[in-house]
Amino acid sequence: MGSYNEMWQKLNMDLQKHDILCAALPDSFGEIYMTQKNRPDNMNYFNYALAEVHGARIEEIQKSKKNGKKVVGTFCVFVPDEVILAADAVGVGLCSGSQFWVEDGEKVLPRNICPLVKAFMGAKVSRTCPYFQLTDMIVGETTCDAKKKAYEILEEYMPVHVMELPQMKREKDFQEWQDEIKLFIKKIEEFTGNKITVEKLKNSIDLVNKKRRALKRLYDLRKHTPSPISGLDALLVSQVAFVDDPIRFTEKTEELCDELDERIKTMKPNGRKRIMITGTPMSVPNWKIHHIIEGLNAEIVVEETCTGTRYFEKEVFDEGDTIDDLVRNIAERYMNINCACFTPNNDRIDDIIKYAEEYNADGVIYCNLSFCHTYAIEYGKLEKALKENNIPLINIETDYSEEDVGQIRTRVEAFLEMI
């Protein structure tokens, strides 16, 4: 990464503390990613995107701000990207995946809550995430109690709009979600000064659908035995998707898929166990579980997570002549994300069984961030369902620290031997 101190200083960042993060990230990335053998050449773009995630991309977004665009920060796949783009705003996923931010998060939040929530609060409180410093408004959602209450504290630092996500999927809940999207449209129109029209919304739906299509193509290629791309590299692509320019990201992902298409023509089975990951999201730079698993005799071939299939599965229909028509289409797509916040949530169990079959998975590893009660409780029903379908499963609860790496490696190794 180049020198951006002047830019970061203007963003009122804590440069001394941010330097510590910038010094650690390249070493970690190099050890985890650059030691992989025979990586696709087109991963070089995603290496660059990660290396410049606090540099060139921030510079690019700043130029958009100078041209009058607002920046909207999000944490969750339930916030409709289509609405943000239709308002001619820039949408970015915010920092939330490192132990580096947890200590500062614990200055304003209890210790015994999800590390992701503590990390995003710490990133803002410590002024070490340039995306937070650039963001004009944060759009949250009520997917969990920890985030819901943390937004109240975050609002002391910057504007926050929270979307109320229904916790069930009845017709009345679907109607409420449509109303919530309409409220969001009204809010972002007021905030940006830009009117969302049918044409603009259709264009943004098309743009986001193309991005989803590219990611779906990437994942479909992973169904090949062996997978033409490591789980680590696929995870990096998904993580970059949350911060990159959507048009450029789609083009680069399609180029990567073209290369993988050629790869699979000459690849032969390698005997590595095919593993499916399910559970909580893995935002940058949370690569711990993937690094452990693929350091053993295994390859990760699919992630049923918010940084995996839940992010891109199912497209938004663009048919309709009014904003109400398109809002209904958007609501239908997003209400079909099978997050553990919903009750009941049997569709997620069905998804996991379906993916295990489609990707020819030898086993499933359930990864849960500490104190994430919704996913922790849901494990029991999933365990029963997978046992009935003869699909091996192991549960790993962890945080962002490195203290449990040895223990996790031992458990995963035993799991691989068992399957």
Secondary structure, DSSP 8 states (H G I E B T S, - for coil): ----HHHHHHTT--HHHHHHHHHHHHHHHHHHTTT-SS--TTHHHHHHHHHTTTTHHHHHHHHHHHTT--EEEES-TTS-HHHHHHTT-EEEE-----GGGHHHHTTTS-SSS-HHHHHHHHHHHTT--HHHHH-SEEEEE-SSHHHHHHHHHHTTTS-EEEE---SS-SHHHHHHHHHHHHHHHHHHHHHH-----HHHHHHHHHHHHHHHHHHHHHHHHTTSSS-SS-HHHHHHHHHHHTTS-HHHHHHHHHHHHHHHHHHTTT------EEEEEEES---TT--HHHHHHHTSSEEEEEEESTTTHHHHSS------SSHHHHHHHHHHHHHT---TTSSS-HHHHHHHHHHHHHTT-SEEEEEEETT-HHHHHHHHHHHHHHHHTT--EEEEEE-SSSTTHHHHHHHHHHHHHH-
